[in-house]
Amino acid sequence: MSQPIKLIVLVATLPGRGAEQIASFEALAPLVRAEDGCLQYDLHRVADDPDRFALIERWASAEALAAHDAAPHMVAAGAANKAFRAGPAEVIRLVDAPVA
């Protein structure tokens, strides 16, 4: 069994299009949060920049994340997001830091 997966996904929209990112997230979030293995799926706007966001994701396993990436609603969202995103999202995978 794999370990939980923690991600920060950095997103930038085209200038003035941040509201479209928020609307897209609001439509998508209930579907994602209902997926097996979704532990957290939250969008945050970067302070002082209405067109930059950080998505915090936690998944129960690598398998759950892979299923999420292939889900029909995610494939559709990926295609639709191209209309307002400035480029591809930057996905940062986190690992726990050792505690001294």
Summary of the structure (lengths in Angstrom):
residues: 100
radius of gyration: 14.0
end to end distance: 26.8
largest distance: 46.1
contacts: 257
relative contact order: 0.29
helix: 35%
strand: 31%
